[in-house]
Amino acid sequence: MRAFILIVMLLYIHIKPSNLQLLINVRNQGGDVMQENITANVSEDTVTLDFLRLDGVYVSQLVDFTNEVESMKVIIPGEEELGQTGHQTLCFITHAAQADFIAPDAMAKLRQKNPGTVRVAEEDKGWRQTTATAWAGRVTRLLSPAAAKHCAAAKDRVYIRSADLTRWAPRPGVEQSSYASEVSPFPEHALPSDSADGAPRVGACVAETDTAAECICHLEVCVNWYPCGLKYCKGKPQGGLSYRCGIKTCRRCYRYHFYVRRRDACLSYT
């Protein structure tokens, strides 16, 4: 566990892209201070935010503005005390709510007057819940080359929900109807049912004791600070024009639910 955290920290600090824009000190709701890296890639029209949680979990969020794709990558170290070895990489592909982040060209212009300041978000946007219905398969590279590269290490643990497939516009040379043929749906009994609560017939992993049993795993991730909008101020009375005078910052948490074929594929994390 300690060796894994050290390796991730070294990668995190020394192998970041050269277009890194911001290194932000952020206070979470528990009062602890973490560092976030925010990268704006104007040529690819993407923003990437990543950080290492205090429990050793590495989180990297990418927003592809051109293709309206968001990918959340999470690298989870195994718990040695529970006999878990190595680490697990997961990635979740969703339709991007572009209003959540400011655009890369605006992000790239941000500068910190006081880099050592500890930041706290101005607005808490609460929780966003996503229930995956399929393994993404080859559809990720059809939707977003940037997201496909971002999620490459997750291999067959890239998740998507079928409802999002209808929200993406057709790509050049690709029929929208073909998106569904590129994903691998979960077994029918693992999908949300038509019952009042919409719950799948497969139980939650947290309540399952048989390590070989299939179940629904969940993962929670909180992004404690990110630029979510631009602020505009009014000019002098004689001019009357508004001008950009700052940014608005937000906090958002994500809760992902996804199917696993075996309980031991769902590591103990929240």
C-alpha positions in Angstrom: 0.0 0.0 0.0 2.7 2.5 1.0 4.9 1.5 -2.0 1.9 2.0 -4.3 1.1 5.5 -2.9 4.8 6.5 -3.3 4.8 5.4 -7.0 1.6 7.2 -7.7 2.9 10.4 -6.0 6.1 10.3 -8.1 4.2 9.9 -11.3 1.7 12.5 -10.2 4.5 15.1 -9.5 7.1 14.4 -12.1 5.3 13.1 -15.2 2.6 15.7 -15.6 2.0 17.2 -19.1 4.0 20.3 -20.0 0.8 22.3 -20.4 0.0 22.1 -16.7 -1.8 25.4 -15.8 -2.7 25.3 -12.1 -1.7 23.6 -8.9 -4.3 24.3 -6.3 -4.3 23.7 -2.5 -7.8 22.6 -1.6 -9.5 22.0 1.7 -12.0 19.2 1.8 -15.0 18.9 4.0 -13.1 17.0 6.6 -10.6 19.9 7.0 -7.7 18.2 5.3 -5.7 20.0 2.5 -5.0 18.3 -0.8 -3.4 19.4 -4.0 -5.3 19.4 -7.3 -3.7 19.7 -10.8 -5.8 21.4 -13.5 -4.6 21.1 -17.1 -6.2 23.0 -19.9 -5.3 21.7 -23.4 -6.6 24.3 -25.8 -5.6 22.5 -29.0 -7.6 19.3 -27.9 -10.3 21.4 -26.2 -10.0 19.4 -23.0 -9.7 20.1 -19.3 -8.2 17.5 -16.9 -8.3 17.7 -13.1 -6.5 15.2 -11.0 -5.5 14.6 -7.4 -4.3 12.0 -4.9 -6.7 11.4 -2.0 -5.3 10.9 1.5 -6.3 7.2 1.4 -4.1 6.6 -1.6 -6.9 6.7 -4.3 -5.9 8.6 -7.4 -8.6 10.5 -9.2 -8.4 12.0 -12.7 -11.3 13.7 -14.4 -11.3 14.7 -18.1 -13.8 16.8 -19.9 -13.7 16.7 -23.7 -15.7 19.9 -24.7 -15.7 19.2 -28.5 -17.2 15.7 -28.2 -19.2 16.4 -25.0 -17.6 13.5 -23.2 -16.6 13.3 -19.5 -14.4 10.5 -18.2 -13.7 9.9 -14.5 -10.7 7.6 -13.9 -10.0 6.2 -10.5 -7.0 4.1 -9.4 -7.6 2.2 -6.2 -4.8 0.5 -4.2 -5.6 -2.9 -2.7 -5.8 -3.3 1.1 -3.0 -5.5 2.3 -4.9 -6.2 5.5 -7.7 -7.8 3.4 -5.3 -9.8 1.2 -5.8 -7.5 -1.8 -2.7 -7.0 -3.9 -1.9 -4.6 -6.7 -4.3 -1.9 -7.7 -7.5 -1.5 -9.7 -8.2 1.1 -12.4 -11.8 2.1 -13.3 -13.2 4.6 -15.7 -16.7 6.0 -16.1 -17.8 7.6 -19.4 -20.7 10.1 -19.2 -22.2 12.8 -21.4 -20.5 16.0 -20.3 -22.5 18.8 -18.7 -20.4 21.5 -20.1 -21.7 24.1 -17.7 -19.9 22.3 -14.9 -16.4 23.5 -16.1 -15.3 26.7 -17.8 -14.0 26.2 -21.3 -10.3 25.3 -21.9 -9.4 28.6 -23.5 -10.7 30.5 -20.5 -9.2 28.0 -18.1 -5.7 28.4 -19.7 -5.8 32.1 -18.9 -6.3 31.6 -15.2 -3.4 32.6 -12.9 -2.9 32.4 -9.2 -1.9 35.6 -7.4 -1.2 33.6 -4.2 -0.3 30.0 -5.1 0.1 29.0 -1.4 -3.5 30.0 -0.5 -5.8 27.1 0.5 -9.0 27.2 -1.5 -12.6 26.4 -0.6 -15.3 26.1 -3.2 -18.0 28.8 -3.2 -20.9 26.5 -4.1 -21.6 22.9 -3.3 -23.4 21.3 -6.2 -24.2 18.2 -4.2 -24.2 14.6 -5.6 -24.6 13.3 -9.1 -25.5 9.6 -9.3 -24.7 7.4 -12.3 -25.8 3.8 -12.7 -23.8 2.2 -15.5 -25.6 -0.3 -17.7 -22.7 -1.6 -19.9 -19.0 -2.0 -20.4 -18.0 0.7 -22.8 -15.9 -1.5 -25.1 -14.9 0.2 -28.3 -17.4 3.0 -28.2 -15.1 5.2 -26.1 -12.7 5.7 -29.0 -15.6 6.5 -31.3 -16.9 9.1 -28.9 -13.6 10.7 -27.8 -10.0 9.9 -28.7 -9.0 11.9 -25.6 -11.2 9.9 -23.3 -10.1 6.7 -24.9 -6.5 7.6 -24.1 -7.4 8.8 -20.6 -9.2 5.4 -19.8 -6.7 3.1 -21.6 -5.2 1.7 -18.3 -8.7 0.6 -17.2 -8.9 -1.8 -20.1 -12.2 -3.8 -19.7 -13.3 -1.8 -16.6 -14.6 1.2 -18.5 -18.3 1.8 -17.8 -21.1 3.7 -19.5 -24.9 4.0 -19.4 -27.0 3.3 -22.4 -29.2 6.4 -21.8 -26.1 8.6 -22.6 -25.6 7.0 -26.0 -28.6 8.8 -27.4 -27.3 12.2 -26.2 -24.2 12.2 -28.3 -24.4 13.6 -31.9 -23.3 11.2 -34.7 -19.6 11.4 -35.4 -18.4 11.9 -39.1 -18.7 8.5 -40.8 -20.3 6.9 -37.7 -24.0 6.2 -37.4 -25.5 7.1 -34.0 -27.3 3.7 -34.0 -23.9 2.0 -34.1 -22.9 3.3 -30.7 -25.1 0.7 -29.0 -23.5 -2.1 -31.0 -20.1 -1.2 -29.7 -20.9 -1.6 -26.0 -21.3 -4.8 -24.0 -24.5 -4.6 -21.9 -24.6 -5.9 -18.3 -26.7 -9.1 -17.9 -30.4 -8.3 -17.9 -30.8 -9.2 -14.2 -28.1 -6.7 -13.3 -29.9 -3.8 -14.9 -32.3 -1.5 -13.2 -35.8 -3.1 -13.1 -39.2 -1.7 -13.9 -40.2 -1.9 -10.3 -41.1 1.1 -8.2 -37.6 1.5 -6.8 -35.9 0.6 -10.1 -33.4 -1.7 -8.3 -31.6 -4.5 -10.1 -32.2 -8.1 -9.0 -28.5 -8.4 -8.1 -27.6 -7.3 -4.6 -25.1 -4.7 -3.4 -21.5 -5.9 -3.0 -21.4 -4.3 0.4 -24.0 -6.8 1.7 -22.5 -9.8 -0.1 -20.2 -12.2 1.8 -19.5 -14.7 -1.0 -16.4 -13.5 -2.8 -17.4 -15.4 -6.0 -20.9 -13.9 -6.1 -21.9 -11.3 -8.6 -23.1 -8.0 -7.2 -23.5 -4.2 -7.7 -20.5 -2.2 -6.6 -20.5 1.5 -5.8 -17.8 4.1 -5.8 -17.9 7.7 -4.4 -15.7 10.5 -5.6 -15.7 14.1 -4.5 -14.1 16.9 -6.5 -13.7 19.6 -3.8 -12.8 22.6 -6.0 -13.0 23.4 -9.7 -13.7 26.5 -11.8 -17.4 26.1 -12.8 -18.2 29.5 -14.2 -17.0 33.0 -15.1 -17.9 36.1 -13.1 -18.7 39.4 -14.8 -18.7 42.9 -13.3 -20.3 46.0 -14.6 -18.1 48.7 -16.1 -18.1 52.4 -15.2 -21.3 54.3 -15.6 -20.2 56.0 -18.8 -19.3 52.8 -20.5 -21.9 50.4 -19.0 -20.3 47.3 -20.4 -19.7 44.3 -18.3 -16.3 42.6 -18.2 -14.9 39.3 -16.9 -13.6 39.9 -13.4 -13.1 36.4 -11.9 -14.3 32.9 -11.7 -16.9 31.0 -9.8 -15.8 27.8 -8.0 -17.8 24.7 -7.1 -17.6 21.4 -5.4 -19.4 18.2 -6.7 -19.5 14.6 -5.6 -20.2 11.6 -7.8 -21.7 8.2 -6.9 -21.2 5.4 -9.4 -23.0 2.1 -9.4 -21.8 -0.7 -11.6 -22.0 -4.5 -12.0 -19.2 -6.9 -11.2 -19.1 -10.6 -11.9 -17.4 -11.4 -8.6 -17.6 -9.7 -5.2 -13.8 -9.7 -5.0 -13.6 -7.4 -8.0 -15.3 -4.7 -5.9 -12.5 -3.4 -3.6 -13.5 -1.9 -0.3 -13.8 1.8 -0.8 -16.2 4.6 -0.5 
